[in-house]
Amino acid sequence: MTLQPLPFRPEIRLYAPTPQSGLNAWLASENHDAVPPYWAYAWAGGAALVLYLQDRPGAVAGKTILDFGAGSGVVGIAAMRAGARAVWSIEPDPVARVALQLNAEANGVTLEPWTSSDLPATDMVLAGDVFYSPQVVAETLPVLTRLARAGANVLVGDPFRRDLPIEHLDPVAEYAVSDMGGSTPVRSGVFALRPDRP
């Protein structure tokens, strides 16, 4: 893994795979039981949130943020660079938690891991790419809705995936960004979660 600038925000650098890392061969293999290295690439939803925070730093300035499904930590890093007071990161993959801490250090910011089963009270929740399958939607949407009903502003980044629960979301911004390390831009949006939906 080598530190590489993000194409869409070169002042942010992330550890990224190289041909020598073996990740591409690992992804092509079907004979593995480990969690895929989702953290190794910037996903389109996270990229949209990163650009949104670049355009509107006042959205997070001075606030406490929960980076929900943090992956590489890129959204939390962007929030800290935009002036967030603190960022809590929730990420279930233990390897990703190591990667996001390395990425945070490389960018001179601090991301606090949150490991308690009780979610923290924060001003804002940033959730990039958390609606990529029906099962994940069923598990994630109620949690994010509870956070919104508790008073957090919940922003979701997503490239209009098939399982995006659009009926619960209000579009806020739209970007053309790369997805999973690809070079072809895809349409991706930032959405505000409506807390009033059942």
C-alpha positions, -999 to 999 in steps of 0.1 A, spaced: 0 0 0 13 35 -9 0 69 1 -17 84 -29 -36 117 -34 -73 114 -41 -79 124 -77 -109 146 -67 -92 161 -36 -55 158 -40 -47 174 -6 -62 143 10 -40 112 7 -50 76 14 -31 44 15 -41 27 -18 -33 -8 -32 -6 -13 -58 -1 -43 -81 23 -56 -55 -3 -55 -27 -21 -85 -41 -56 -70 -35 -67 -73 -71 -58 -110 -72 -75 -114 -39 -107 -97 -52 -106 -120 -83 -103 -151 -62 -134 -169 -50 -115 -191 -25 -115 -168 5 -136 -163 36 -122 -129 48 -142 -96 45 -134 -79 12 -111 -49 16 -138 -23 10 -116 2 29 -89 1 2 -108 22 -23 -128 55 -22 -164 46 -30 -186 70 -49 -210 78 -21 -181 87 2 -165 107 -26 -197 127 -30 -197 135 7 -161 146 6 -169 170 -22 -200 182 -4 -179 191 26 -153 209 5 -181 230 -10 -199 236 23 -174 234 52 -199 253 74 -221 222 74 -196 205 99 -175 234 113 -174 232 151 -197 202 152 -194 166 164 -197 141 136 -203 104 134 -188 87 104 -211 57 100 -195 29 80 -162 48 79 -142 24 57 -110 42 47 -118 72 69 -119 95 39 -153 112 49 -141 117 85 -108 131 73 -127 156 50 -150 165 80 -120 173 102 -104 193 74 -136 213 71 -134 222 108 -154 196 126 -148 197 164 -145 159 166 -153 128 144 -163 94 158 -158 66 134 -179 34 133 -165 6 112 -171 -31 118 -141 -44 98 -110 -46 122 -86 -42 93 -105 -12 80 -102 4 115 -64 1 113 -64 15 78 -86 45 87 -63 53 116 -32 52 93 -50 74 68 -60 99 96 -24 101 108 -12 106 72 -35 136 69 -27 151 103 -62 146 118 -77 125 146 -106 101 141 -119 86 173 -131 50 170 -165 43 185 -169 7 197 -198 9 221 -231 -7 211 -248 26 222 -243 52 195 -229 86 205 -250 117 205 -236 139 177 -246 169 157 -243 151 123 -240 117 109 -222 111 76 -230 78 60 -213 70 27 -222 39 7 -243 22 34 -272 10 12 -256 -15 -11 -278 -45 -5 -313 -52 8 -299 -68 40 -277 -38 47 -306 -14 41 -328 -34 65 -301 -33 92 -288 3 86 -319 24 78 -336 20 112 -303 29 130 -298 60 109 -335 70 113 -332 67 151 -302 90 150 -321 115 129 -351 114 152 -327 120 181 -317 153 165 -287 145 143 -286 158 108 -280 126 88 -264 129 53 -261 99 30 -237 96 1 -247 71 -26 -243 66 -64 -280 59 -68 -276 22 -62 -306 -1 -68 -313 -5 -30 -310 32 -21 -342 39 0 -349 71 -19 -384 74 -4 -367 82 29 -343 107 15 -342 143 1 -316 151 -25 -291 178 -15 -263 177 -40 -250 157 -70 -215 150 -83 -198 129 -109 -171 109 -91 -151 77 -95 -162 45 -77 -140 18 -61 -108 31 -77 -123 32 -112 -115 59 -137 -150 64 -152 -170 90 -133 -204 79 -120 -234 99 -109 -235 101 -71 -257 121 -47 -258 135 -12 -291 130 5 -306 142 38 -325 114 57 -360 124 67 -366 114 103 -404 115 100 -407 84 78 -418 52 96 
